[in-house]
């Protein structure tokens, strides 16, 4: 019995952003069509931390797998990350393991890809200016994903850490054919000019005023994932056509939507499947709220495995040797 092991760098090599966006299109389409089996998250606590198990099976395309996330607050004292993640891909015919890979890199890519897919579907096709709140790993993949679907001319970065904002801007600014990327001197003014606003922060209160959004703006909200936390204010929600990755999960977990008692008008998969409309006019404000669903991990991991097998990426181990 052989299993392929993939490190974080190998996962990134095997899942370029355009392929990740295509994987998310498939995942969300099947989720909204009822073609995915997604059990409730399993939770195991040890007193030192907690591990979450997120399995999924794609009935139509056949991917099967599970992501395990562990959150241990004392780990930094041991020189270890607070949050770690791994993903296992299983053979749906036999249940045997096919691959075991780093889950942190996969999560960052698939979350960014979800935002890129939302920008492709919901933002105006002529979107040129973007504001990015956040300068961490998630912010980087969100920007990479939007650049894969829109020809941006300028990106303004906002982060409490000026150094982190400058580093992100420097990493993206000046890329051939890419936009100007710099640190926002006036975040409110940047929002007023923006066609796309992305929030990928750990903020517990709204990071911008929804009244600053220009007509036709698109917002992707990534950071808030607890019922009592708001990264997006009520004015943004009230002005926007609200779309989520999963209606039930977003309304159960996302304070961005729970606190203002929002109505999720569509799942992104419903728009992909033609069940619900996408953007209706150039002046409509759209909001995509993503909380993350196990189908994203399983479909993305299967895409990683397919390319890894084709290109010989990773290490193959004989488990029963």
N, C-alpha and C positions, 0 to 999 in steps of 0.2 A: 504494500500500500504506500503510494508516493504522495507527498504533499509539497507544494511550492511555497517557500518562505520569501517574503518581500519586505525589505526595509523601507523607511520613509523616502529616501532618495529614489529607490526603485519604483515605488508607488507613483511618485511625481513623474518619473520618466515614462511610465506606462499609461498615464492618464493626462494627456494634454487637455487644455481647457475646452477646445471645441468638441472633443470626444466626450468630455464630462457633461457638457451642456446637452448633447444628444442623449446621453444616458439619463439625465434628469427628465427630459421630454418623455421618454419611454416610461420612467418610473411614475411620474405624476399622472400620465394618461391612464396607466393601468390602475393606479390607486383610486382615481375618481370614477373609473368604470366598474369598480367592484371586482377587479381581476387580481387583487393582491390580498394575501392573508397576513395580517399584521396584529399579532397578539399584543396584549398589554405588556408594558415594560416589566420585566422581572427585577426585583430589588433585593439585594442581600447586604445587610449591615453587619459589621464586626465590632463596633464600638470604637474602632480606630478610623473607620471610613465606610464607604458604601460602594458597591459595584452594581451597575445597571446592565441588564441583558436586553438587547433590542433585536429580536428575530423578525424575519419576513420571508415570505415565499411568493414569488410572482407566478401566478397560475398560467398566464398566457405565454410569457417568454421563458419561464422555467428556472429563473435564478432562485437559489435558496442559500440563506446564510444568517449570521448573527454578529452583531457588534457588542463588545463588552467595554463599558466605560467604568473606570474606577476613580473615585474622588477621595483622596486622603490628605487632609489639611496638614498633617504633620510631616509629610514627605520632604518639603523644602529643607527642613532641619537635617535631613539625611542626604541632601544633595540630589533629591529625586523630584520629578514634576508632581504637582498637586493632582493634575488630571492626566490619565493615560488611557489609551484606547487601542484595541485590537479588533480585527475583523476576520472571521473565518467563512470561507465559501465551501458549501457542501454540494455533493452530487445529488440532484433531486431524484434520481433513479435508485440510488443505493444508500444515500445518507452518509456516504464516506466523505471525509474531508479532502478537499482539493487544494486549498490554499489558506495560508495564515499570513496576515499582513499588518503593517502598522496602520492603526486606525486614526491617529491624530492628523496625519497628512491627508488621508482619504477624506476625513470629515471637513477639513478646511477647503479642499478642492470641491467636494460635492455641494457644500454650502455656498461657496462662491458661484458655482455653476447654476444653482437654483436662482440666485440673484441675477445672473447674466441672462438666463432664460426669461425671467420676468421682465427684464429691460427690453429684450427682443420683442416680447409679446405686448407689453403695456406702454412702454415709452414711445414718444413720437419718433418717427423714422429719421427726422432731421435734428434729433437731440445732439447738441454740441458741447454743452457746459455741464459739469458735474461737481457736486460737493460731496466729499467723503468725510463722515464723522467717524473717527477711529483711525489708529495707525498700527494695529496689531496684525496678527496672522490672518484673521478673518477679513480685515479691511483690505489687505493686499490681494487676497483671492477674489474679493468682490470687484476690485478695480480691474484685475486681469480679465474677469469674466465680462464686464461691461465693455472693455476694449475689444473683446472678441466679437461683439455684436453691434457696436456703434462707433462711428468715426468721430470721436470726441476731439475737440480743439483745446479745451482747458479744463483742468481739474484742480479744485481747491481743497486742501486737506485741513481738517480741524481736529485737534487732540489736546487734552490737558497737558500732555508732555510735549513741549515745543521741540525737544530733541528727537522724539519718536516721529513727530510730524515731518520734521526736516529730513530725517533719514528715509522715510517712505517716499517723500517727494523727490529726493535726489536719486533714488533707485529707479523711478519711473520717468523722470523728466529727461528729455533729450533722446529718447529711444527713436530710432528711425521710423518715420511715419506716424509717430505717436503724438499725444497732446502735450501742451505745456502743463507741468504739474508743479504746484507750489503751495506754500502754507497760506491759508486764508488770513488776511489782516483784519477783515471785518466779516465774521461768520454770517451775520444777518444779511448783509449786503450780498454775500456770495449765494445764500439761499434764494434771495430775490431774483438773482440772475440765472439760477440753475434750471436746467431741463431735467436733470436726474439728481436726486438726493439719496444717498445711501448712509444708513446708520449701522455701525458695527462696533458698538461700545459696551462697556460694563456699567453705564450710567443708570441710576435708579430713578432719575427724573428727566423730563423731556429735554432734548439737546438743542431744539430749535422751535421757533414760534410758527405754528401752522399757517398763521395769517400772512407770513412772508412768502409762502409758495406762490409762484406765478401760475397763471392759467396754463394748463397743459403739462404741468410738471408731473414727473413720476417719482415715487418714493419706495425704496426697498428698506424694510426694517428687519434687522437681523439680531440685534443684541438682547432685547428683552425676552426672557423665557420663564418668568415667574409671575404669578397672578397679581402681586403687589408692586410690580416694577413697570415704569413707563419710560420708554425711550422716545416715544412719539406722543405728542399732546392730543387732547380731545379735538382741538380745532382742525388738525390735520385729518383725523378720522372722519369728522363731520363733513369736511369738504371733498373727501375722496370716494372713489369707487373702490371698495375694499375687496381684495383678493387674498387668499391664503393658500398655503401648501395643503393643509388639512383643516377643514372647517371645524371639526369636532375637537381636534387637538389645540388649535389656535384659541378657540373660545374657552378651553379648559386651562390653558397654561399662560397665555400672553396678556399681561397687564395692559399692554398697548390697546387691546381690544376689549378686555373685560371691564376695566375701570370706566371707560366712556359708554359701556353697553353697546358696543358696535354690532352691526349686522354684517356678516361675511356674505357678500353678494355673489361670490363665485370662488371655487377652487381653481387653481391654475390648470389642473388637469381637465376640468370641465370646459375651460376655454379652448384648450388643445383639442379636445374631443368634439368641439362645436356645439356643446350643450348649453353653454352660457356665452354671452358676448364678451369681447375684450374691450379695448378702448373704443368709445363711441364717437368722439370728436376731438379735434385738435386742442380744444380748451379744457377738456375734462382732466381733472387731477386723479391720478391712480395711486393706489397703495398696495404693495405686496408685503404681507407679513409671513415670515417663515419661522417655524419653531423646530423644524427638523423631524423627519419621519424615517423609520428604519428601511423603507423601500429604497431611499436614496443610497444608503450605505451598501445594500445588497446588490443593486443594479450597478453601482459604480465599481464595487469590488469585482463583480463578474467581468466588467469591461477591462479592468486592470489585469485580471487573470488571462483573458483572451489574448491581449497584446503581449503579456509576459510570455505566454506559451509560444506565440508566433515568433517572438524576437529573442527568446532565450534569456529573459530577464529573471533574476532571482536565483535562489538555491533550491534544488530539488532534494528532498530528504526521504529516505526509505524508512518509514515508521516501524515496520515489523522486521527490520533487519536484525 
